[in-house]
C-alpha cells in the first residue's frame, strides 16, 4: 500500500504528518536532533482510518512506510536507520512484523526490540513501530 496521501512537512526540527493523534495528543511525527531523526510510534493509520484490519503484516508495512517518510523528511534515509522498536498486541504477530522488518531493512540490519503490549490506542491496531536514524 502506498501511503502517498500522508503528507509530511517539516517545521524547524519537527516533522508532522497531519495525523489525528499528533494534533490530539500534542506530539510530532518525528524530531530532528543534530544528525539524528527520532520517529514517534507509527501505525497503519492513514487519513484518520486504520488500514489492513486484522493483518499485522500489512499494518507493519504501512507503519514502516510512514515512519521512513518521516526519516526522509528529516533529512536521512532508510540506510541511516539504527534502531527499530515495535509493539504487538498478540504473541502470534511477532513473526509477521519480523517478516516485514526483514523485507524493509534486509541490507540495513538496525538494532531492534519487539514488545508485546496489552493494547494500542485503537483496538483495530495490531502493531506500532518506532524508528531512529543517525547519520554515520
C-alpha positions in Angstrom: 0.0 0.0 0.0 1.3 3.4 -0.8 0.6 6.0 1.8 1.1 8.8 -0.7 -1.8 10.6 1.0 0.3 11.0 4.1 2.0 14.4 3.5 4.9 15.1 5.8 6.2 18.6 6.4 9.0 19.9 8.5 8.8 22.9 10.8 12.3 23.6 12.2 13.4 20.4 14.0 9.9 18.9 13.9 8.3 16.7 11.3 4.5 16.5 11.1 2.2 14.2 9.1 -1.1 15.8 9.9 -2.1 12.6 11.7 -5.1 12.8 14.0 -3.2 11.6 17.0 -0.4 14.2 16.6 -2.8 17.0 17.0 -5.0 15.4 19.6 -2.1 14.3 21.9 0.3 17.2 21.1 3.4 15.5 19.6 5.4 15.5 16.4 5.7 12.5 14.0 9.5 13.0 14.3 12.1 15.2 15.9 15.4 16.1 14.3 18.3 16.5 16.7 21.6 17.2 15.1 22.4 14.1 12.9 19.6 12.1 14.4 15.9 11.6 13.5 13.7 10.1 16.2 10.3 8.9 14.8 7.3 8.5 17.1 5.3 5.3 17.0 3.6 4.7 13.7 0.6 2.5 13.0 -1.3 1.7 9.8 -3.5 4.8 10.2 -3.9 6.9 7.1 -6.2 9.9 6.8 -7.6 9.0 10.3 -8.5 5.5 9.3 -6.8 2.2 10.4 -5.9 0.2 7.3 -5.5 -3.6 6.9 -7.8 -4.6 9.8 -6.7 -8.0 11.1 -3.5 -8.2 9.1 -0.4 -7.5 11.2 2.0 -8.0 8.3 0.3 -5.3 6.1 -0.1 -3.0 9.0 3.6 -3.3 9.7 4.5 -2.4 6.1 2.2 0.6 6.2 3.6 1.8 9.5 7.2 1.4 8.3 6.4 3.3 5.1 5.0 6.2 7.2 8.0 6.1 9.6 10.5 6.1 6.7 8.8 9.0 5.1 9.3 10.9 8.3 13.0 9.9 8.3 13.3 11.2 4.7 11.5 14.4 5.6 14.0 14.8 8.5 16.9 14.6 6.0 18.1 11.0 6.4 17.5 7.7 4.6 16.5 4.1 5.3 20.2 3.2 5.3 20.6 5.6 8.3 18.1 3.7 10.5 19.9 2.3 13.6 17.1 1.3 15.9 13.6 -0.2 15.5 11.1 -0.7 18.3 7.8 -2.4 17.7 4.8 -3.3 19.8 2.4 -6.0 19.1 -0.9 -6.8 20.9 -0.7 -10.6 20.2 2.1 -13.0 20.5 1.3 -14.6 17.1 2.1 -11.3 15.4 5.9 -11.2 16.2 6.8 -13.3 13.2 4.6 -11.3 10.9 6.1 -8.0 12.0 9.6 -9.6 11.8 8.9 -10.6 8.2 8.0 -7.0 7.3 11.1 -5.7 9.1 13.3 -8.2 7.3 11.9 -7.1 3.9 12.3 -3.4 4.6 15.7 -3.5 6.4 17.4 -6.6 4.9 20.5 -4.7 3.9 20.5 -2.2 6.8 20.2 -4.5 9.8 19.4 -2.0 12.6 19.1 -2.9 16.2 15.6 -4.0 17.1 13.4 -4.6 20.1 9.9 -6.2 20.0 7.5 -6.0 22.9 4.0 -7.4 23.5 1.6 -4.9 25.0 -2.0 -5.1 26.3 -3.3 -2.8 23.6 -2.9 0.2 21.4 -4.9 3.5 21.2 -7.4 1.9 18.7 -8.3 -1.8 19.1 -8.0 -2.3 15.3 -4.3 -1.5 15.5 -2.2 -4.6 15.8 1.3 -3.1 15.7 3.1 0.2 16.4 6.6 0.9 15.2 9.2 3.5 16.2 12.5 4.1 14.4 15.6 6.1 15.0 18.0 7.1 12.3 21.5 8.5 12.7 23.8 10.0 10.0 27.0 8.0 10.3 
